Amino acid sequence: MPDKDPRIDAYIKKSPDFARPILEHLRQLVHKGCPDVQETIKWGHAFFDHKGLLCNMAAFKQHCSFGFWKASLLRDPSGLLQVVDKESAGHLGRLTSVKDLPADKILVAYIKEAAGLNEMGAKAAPGRTPNAAGVPKTPAAPLPVPAELGAALKKNKKAQTVFDAFPPSHRREYIEWIAEARTAATKDKRVATTIEWLTEGKSRNWKYKTK
């Protein structure tokens, strides 16, 4: 397997026992579908890159997830991307064993198509993941960034970069958390915590989503 990132090896090794075979199998399929893929770690999880982000996989306490970065542009002939369980944090649902994965041939075909989209420079519209009926969701209107958070982000380039790279749902989680603060002191504390977590590449609910 070319272009193996030792950080992915370490990520798989420290994952729960049930998750390792799933992650290893997904890794093999990604390389099969896109031989030139590059491995990396982003926001604490395993990502695959090919002329742009391609897909990612993650291990949690009781399940694994797998998702395509530009899922909204894939044709999805097998209906793999119609996620019903939002808590799965991926496009294939909650994966608890290799048996939960679609047939290798099918998943490899999706990976090849996703790689082709990146090669063509296709751009995905944010927030257009299909719902259970296969109809693209209308993205929620973006919330204004609280002034306190905006000022803090301007002072921390790394935090600003991570915040800007997050999907709209992750940015919304931080914005709502800060906006809901009832006192100035609480708001200041939450802003400080947000900057700290962003510099570490963490989402607002990272404590509940990681192993």
C-alpha positions in Angstrom: 0.0 0.0 0.0 1.7 3.2 -1.1 1.9 6.5 0.7 1.1 5.1 4.2 1.1 7.7 6.9 2.4 6.3 10.2 -0.1 8.5 12.0 -2.9 6.4 10.5 -1.2 3.3 11.7 -1.1 4.7 15.2 -4.7 5.9 14.9 -5.9 2.4 14.0 -3.7 0.7 16.6 -5.2 2.8 19.4 -8.7 2.3 18.2 -11.1 -0.2 20.0 -10.6 -3.8 19.1 -13.8 -4.0 17.0 -12.9 -0.9 15.0 -9.4 -2.0 13.8 -10.6 -4.5 11.1 -13.2 -2.0 9.8 -10.6 0.8 9.6 -8.0 -1.5 7.9 -10.5 -2.7 5.4 -11.7 0.8 4.6 -8.1 1.9 4.2 -7.4 -0.9 1.7 -10.5 0.0 -0.3 -9.6 3.7 -0.5 -6.1 2.8 -1.9 -7.7 0.3 -4.3 -10.1 2.9 -5.6 -7.5 5.7 -5.7 -3.9 4.3 -5.9 -2.5 7.8 -5.7 -4.3 8.8 -2.6 -2.5 10.5 0.2 -3.2 9.8 3.9 -3.3 12.4 6.6 -4.8 13.3 10.0 -7.2 16.2 10.3 -9.2 17.2 13.3 -8.0 14.1 15.1 -9.3 11.6 12.5 -8.0 9.8 9.4 -8.4 11.6 6.1 -7.6 10.7 2.5 -6.6 13.3 0.0 -6.4 13.3 -3.8 -6.2 16.7 -5.4 -8.3 17.8 -2.4 -10.0 16.1 0.4 -11.5 12.8 -0.7 -13.0 10.9 2.3 -12.4 10.2 5.9 -12.9 7.5 8.5 -13.1 7.6 12.3 -13.4 5.3 15.3 -15.6 6.0 18.2 -16.4 4.1 21.4 -19.0 1.8 19.9 -18.9 2.4 16.1 -16.9 3.6 13.2 -17.8 6.1 10.5 -16.8 6.8 6.9 -17.7 9.7 4.8 -17.1 11.3 1.4 -16.0 15.0 1.4 -18.1 15.7 -1.8 -20.9 13.3 -1.1 -23.5 15.8 -2.5 -21.9 15.4 -6.0 -21.8 11.6 -6.1 -24.5 9.8 -8.1 -25.2 7.3 -5.3 -26.8 4.6 -7.4 -26.8 2.2 -4.5 -28.3 4.6 -2.0 -25.3 4.5 0.3 -25.3 8.1 1.2 -28.9 8.3 2.5 -27.9 8.5 6.2 -30.8 8.0 8.6 -28.8 8.0 11.8 -27.3 11.4 12.2 -25.3 10.3 15.2 -23.3 8.0 13.0 -21.3 11.0 11.8 -20.7 9.4 8.4 -22.3 8.4 5.1 -22.5 4.6 5.7 -24.3 4.6 9.0 -23.0 3.2 12.3 -20.3 0.6 11.4 -19.7 -2.0 14.1 -18.2 -4.7 12.0 -16.8 -5.3 8.5 -20.2 -6.9 7.7 -21.8 -3.5 8.0 -19.9 -2.3 5.0 -21.3 -2.3 1.5 -19.7 -4.8 -1.0 -16.1 -4.0 -1.9 -16.9 -3.5 -5.5 -19.6 -1.0 -4.8 -17.6 1.1 -2.3 -14.5 1.1 -4.6 -16.7 2.4 -7.4 -17.8 5.3 -5.2 -14.2 6.0 -4.2 -13.2 6.1 -7.9 -16.0 8.5 -8.7 -15.1 10.8 -5.8 -11.4 10.8 -6.9 -12.6 11.7 -10.5 -14.6 14.6 -9.1 -11.5 16.0 -7.4 -9.4 15.5 -10.5 -12.0 17.6 -12.4 -11.9 20.3 -9.7 -15.6 19.9 -8.9 -16.8 22.0 -6.0 -19.4 20.8 -3.6 -22.1 23.1 -2.3 -22.0 23.2 1.5 -24.7 21.5 3.5 -26.2 19.6 0.5 -26.0 16.1 1.9 -29.0 14.0 0.8 -31.6 13.2 3.5 -33.2 9.8 4.0 -35.5 10.4 1.0 -32.5 11.2 -1.2 -33.5 14.9 -1.5 -30.7 17.4 -0.8 -31.3 19.3 2.4 -31.5 23.0 2.3 -28.6 24.3 4.4 -29.5 26.3 7.5 -28.8 30.0 7.2 -25.4 30.8 8.7 -25.4 32.4 12.1 -23.5 35.6 12.7 -20.2 35.1 14.5 -20.4 36.8 18.0 -18.3 39.9 18.1 -16.2 38.5 21.0 -15.4 35.3 19.0 -14.6 37.2 15.9 -12.1 39.4 17.8 -10.5 36.4 19.4 -10.2 34.6 16.1 -8.4 37.6 14.5 -5.7 37.3 17.2 -5.2 33.5 16.6 -4.5 32.6 13.0 -4.5 28.8 13.6 -7.8 28.9 15.4 -9.3 31.1 12.5 -8.0 28.6 9.9 -9.6 25.6 11.7 -12.8 27.4 12.3 -13.1 28.4 8.6 -12.3 24.9 7.5 -15.0 23.3 9.7 -18.3 22.4 8.2 -21.2 24.8 8.9 -22.7 22.5 11.5 -19.4 22.6 13.6 -19.2 26.4 13.4 -22.8 26.7 14.4 -22.2 24.5 17.5 -19.5 27.0 18.7 -21.5 30.1 17.8 -24.7 28.9 19.6 -22.7 27.8 22.7 -21.2 31.3 23.0 -24.4 33.1 22.1 -26.3 31.2 24.8 -24.0 32.5 27.6 -26.1 34.4 30.1 -23.3 36.6 31.6 -20.3 38.4 30.1 -18.0 36.3 32.3 -19.4 33.0 31.0 -19.2 34.3 27.4 -15.6 35.3 27.8 -14.8 31.9 29.3 -16.5 30.1 26.4 -14.7 32.2 23.9 -11.3 31.3 25.5 -12.2 27.6 25.6 -13.3 27.8 21.9 -10.0 29.3 20.8 -8.1 26.7 22.8 -10.1 23.8 21.3 -9.9 25.2 17.8 -6.1 25.5 18.0 -6.2 21.8 18.8 -8.4 21.1 15.8 -11.4 20.1 18.1 -15.1 20.5 17.4 -17.4 21.8 20.1 -18.5 18.3 21.1 -15.2 16.5 20.7 -15.5 15.0 24.2 -18.5 13.0 23.1 -17.3 12.0 19.6 -13.8 10.7 20.3 -12.9 7.4 21.8 
